Amino acid sequence: MATQLLMAKDPAEAIGSKTASAAFIAGGTEVNRLGSDIAAKADTLISLKKCSGLADIRKEDGCLTIGSMCTFQQLIESDDVPAYLKEAAHFMASRTKRNMATIGGNIAAARSDSYLIPALHAAGAVLNICCKEGECASVAIADYLDEQDKYTDALIVSVSVPTDIVLVSKRYANTAQSHAVLTASAALRDGGLHMAGAVKNVGILHFCDLEKAFMDDPDISEDAIVKMVRECTGLHTSDDMFGSDDYKRYLIGVTVYDLHRQLRGKEV
Ligand SMILES: Cc1cc2nc3c(=O)[nH]c(=O)nc-3n(C[C@H](O)[C@H](O)[C@H](O)COP(=O)(O)OP(=O)(O)OC[C@H]3O[C@@H](n4cnc5c(N)ncnc54)[C@H](O)[C@@H]3O)c2cc1C
């Protein structure tokens, strides 16, 4: 159980204080969530609230760099944040929570019902991180998620996203406040199609086989896509309170098909 709270004044102090038994706390909506064991397992919480340089939003050519401490509400209210990321931020229905929860916390939490990760993944977002050894690096979000063990002590400083891409998303939940069984995003960027999803209790998935199927045959039928997902042995969905294995596979199939159709409608 955490007994110490350290208010880091800058990223160097935050990183310098990080140990295996300490945890960063940003908005605190996941750390302090009922049922979360993050605070219970830590002896020290390192608050990023007063940490300098983590809350700016900077525009560069075709790219936006968002400080990790930017809240969901700041994303929505910024004139510079692209519409696709505002839409994903709106998936968090509670404004109270949007005023607290941060983009960095959402990425580091890496939940299987993540609000933002599918859109950030499809967009090819790059994380600017600092590690314990003092090294700072830019890491594609896909690599960060694939190698999470490597980054347990890393501080996400900012997130860079492209602004000049076409990206569409879809989220399925019983109510706006419920956990989503599926959140999926698809983007056209760098001359290719990029698709990612968050499947509740399964994880964050990069739909690379489906991307290839659409690229090989842009007119592929919905039935063929659903069949592909139904027969995919690499997908480990199962029956649970969010639906049956078969339902989840069907939902992924029809959703990616629909997202692809929407993207083609927006192509210029
Ligand atoms: C009722 C309820 C329902 C929720 N439902 C969802 C949901 O459906 N989908 C979803 O995605 N989330 C959900 N959440 C969790 C949470 O609200 C979001 O994930 C939020 O974006 C986390 O951001 P935060 O700033 O509050 O993170 P925090 O709670 O402060 O931190 C979350 C994790 O990220 C780490 N961290 C924070 N900032 C950084 C950083 N800059 N660098 C490295 N590590 C960092 C912390 O150590 C911690 O492990 C829910 C929470 C509640 C209370």
The ligand as an ORCA input file, in Angstrom:
! r2SCAN-3c Opt
* xyz 0 1
  C     -15.265      3.769    -13.541
  C     -14.060      3.744    -14.453
  C     -14.196      3.194    -15.721
  C     -13.099      3.177    -16.594
  N     -13.269      2.684    -17.845
  C     -12.241      2.724    -18.724
  C     -12.408      2.268    -20.068
  O     -13.491      1.796    -20.452
  N     -11.352      2.348    -20.905
  C     -10.128      2.871    -20.504
  O      -9.196      2.949    -21.318
  N      -9.939      3.277    -19.256
  C     -10.956      3.227    -18.344
  N     -10.766      3.663    -17.067
  C      -9.401      3.986    -16.617
  C      -8.926      5.414    -16.758
  O      -9.969      6.348    -16.515
  C      -8.291      5.753    -18.115
  O      -7.501      4.697    -18.615
  C      -7.455      7.034    -18.013
  O      -7.124      7.491    -19.291
  C      -6.165      6.872    -17.222
  O      -5.510      8.124    -17.186
  P      -5.011      8.758    -15.818
  O      -4.299     10.023    -16.142
  O      -6.131      8.877    -14.845
  O      -3.985      7.633    -15.374
  P      -3.497      7.215    -13.906
  O      -4.596      6.523    -13.193
  O      -2.840      8.345    -13.213
  O      -2.356      6.163    -14.339
  C      -2.679      5.000    -15.069
  C      -1.400      4.182    -15.277
  O      -0.507      4.871    -16.123
  C       0.737      5.119    -15.480
  N       1.131      6.455    -15.946
  C       0.409      7.594    -15.880
  N       1.020      8.587    -16.543
  C       2.167      8.063    -17.044
  C       3.235      8.593    -17.827
  N       3.260      9.881    -18.260
  N       4.250      7.775    -18.159
  C       4.256      6.465    -17.768
  N       3.278      5.911    -17.026
  C       2.248      6.705    -16.676
  C       0.438      5.015    -13.986
  O       1.583      4.627    -13.243
  C      -0.626      3.926    -13.997
  O      -0.024      2.659    -14.098
  C     -11.841      3.693    -16.159
  C     -11.716      4.232    -14.879
  C     -12.816      4.257    -14.028
  C     -12.654      4.863    -12.665
*
